[in-house]
Amino acid sequence: MASDTMMKKTKHIENKDRISDLPDSVLLHILSFLKTTPYTVQTCILSKRWKNLWKKFHVLYLDSEWFDTLEVFTQFISQLLSRHDQGMALHAFKLYMSGQHIIEPDLFESILKYVVSYNVKHLRVWLKCDIQHFPSSLLSCHTLTSLYFHVTPSHYNKQKILFSNSLNLPSLSNLDIGAVAFLGGTEPFSACPKLIRLRISNFSILGEQNLLISSTTLVKLTIQLYCKSENDNTIELSTPSLRIFAFIGIPNKILYGIHLSSVEHVEIDAYTWNRPKAPSILLSWLLKLANIKILTVSSNTLQVLSLVPDLLKVKLHSLCNLKRLNIKKKRLEYGLYKALVRSKLAQVPATSQKEVAKLREAYKQRSTFIPKGTVRFLYQNTASVEVYGYSERKRIVRLK
């Protein structure tokens, strides 16, 4: 009898749901590893103890790919936000609309209002929506520390979203924004006193005036630009704390600023598609960013640079503080390949035909092609520099 009683107690202990006895905070932490909000909601249905936990999620991640139709997706979002515990702040909210899915402007605005009302800290949206202006609900969110905002129109020929000049985000430290239009002559980021990292991509500047980026706290600036420049606007920087500058795309915007000497680390992955000014603009950046200590360039960047007339005869008086040069080998891009062939064929035939043959072979084999002399051109004014990626092993170059 005693052994039977002991066995029953042991079986009771084994069958006891110990996980459900954990506090809500621990259970929510466990559920957060599922990553996807629909799956975590479904998981909560499995237990009465868990059935209301989804209302307290502090991280919401939604992707339209997880739903059969756009209608089901929008219904799920509406119910999720309307039933969410209003006393529970949102740590992060991510919203992705994949494929051809297009969200209605009213629904998008209501979603953002809900999210802001929950004191969101990290907001990430990537979708298509036909709105003309930057959402008013995001103009002044005092809790927002990180914002990733890439909202494109339903068709490429529609106007980009006009970025607001009334932005007031006192806690924002990280901003990544794309497919927007800035009004020239304004300082769109001046009301972000804690901004540290800024990335702007595929943007345009309206009017004849320049884009002003003014920030005393900005440390890293990344510009990604593939679209054709509509005018000759420049980008003026007033960023005394800027240390890192990165660029990806076609150099068709001239950099200008009084604090460019503070930049120590530069990364450039440049291309060109029949943009005759791109090589000279790229060279002007290297002249302005004179105090660089670390320079990272792709092999395609060296190709763009080689399009500068008589490049190897140019005396580079900057980059004298360069300590490390990183070469990232990339496959020769088609548009750049065509531009290089046109340039070579316009030169002395005997020399150019051999170089064109090498270019064609590199493009055919989808391999890397580094123009002769361009690497040495970059460190010509440097006493001592370490070069990585140019050969199979690290090279230390010392000039006398």
Buried (B, 14 or more C-beta within 10 A) or exposed (E): EEEEEEEEEEEEEEEEEEEEEBEEEEBBEEBBEBEBBBEBBEBBEEEEBBEEBBBBBBBBBBBBEBBEEBEEBBEBBBEBBEEBBEEBEBBBBBBBBEEEBBBEEEEBBBBBBBBBBBBBBBBBBBBBBBBEEBBEBBBBBEBBBBBBBBBBBEEEEEEBBBBBBEBEBEBBBBBBBBBBBBBBBBBBBBBBBBBBBBBBBBBBBBBEBBBBBBBEBBBBBBBBBEBEBEEEBBBBBBBBBBBBBBBBBBBBBBBEBEBBBBBBBBBBBBBBBEBEBBBBBBBBBBEBBBBBBBBBBBBBBBBBBBBBEEBEEEEBEBBBBBBBBBBBEBBBBEBBBBBBBEBBEEEEEEEBEEBBEEBBEBBEEEEBBBBEEBBEBBBBBBEEBBBBBBEEEEBEBEEE
